[in-house]
Amino acid sequence: MSIFDCAAPMRDGYEQSRKRIGLVDETAPDLLETAAQCAASDLLGFAAQLAGLAEDLKALDGKAIVPRQW
């Protein structure tokens, strides 16, 4: 038995009290799930930007680079 096992009944009672007075919304989405969805969306956006960059580099591949004359 650890010290955390002793605190479990207090923690459960605290959560029940919060739910009873409306401080906890049980219908709220899970924060980890929301964070994972945001991260996945950001990664998809980044992948799309990389794909666009790859297309731009392919288009520039055959063109000569000419330095400017000042």
Residue, then its C-alpha position, 0 to 999 in steps of 0.5 A: m500500500s502506498i501513500f497514494d492509495c490512502a489519498a484515493p478516497m479523498r480524491d474521489g470525493y473531491e471529484q464527486s463534489r466538483k461534479r455535483i456543483g457543476l465545476v466538471d463538465e463530463t461532456a467536455p472532450d478529452l484534452l489528450e484527444t484534442a491535442a492529438q487531433c491538433a497535432a495530426s492536423d498540423l502535421l498534415g499541413f506541414a506535409a502539404q507545404l513540403a509537397g509544394l516545396a518539392e514541386d517548386l524545386k522540381a520546376l527549378d531543377g532544369k533552370a540555370i541560375v544567373p547572377r544579377q549584374w549591379 
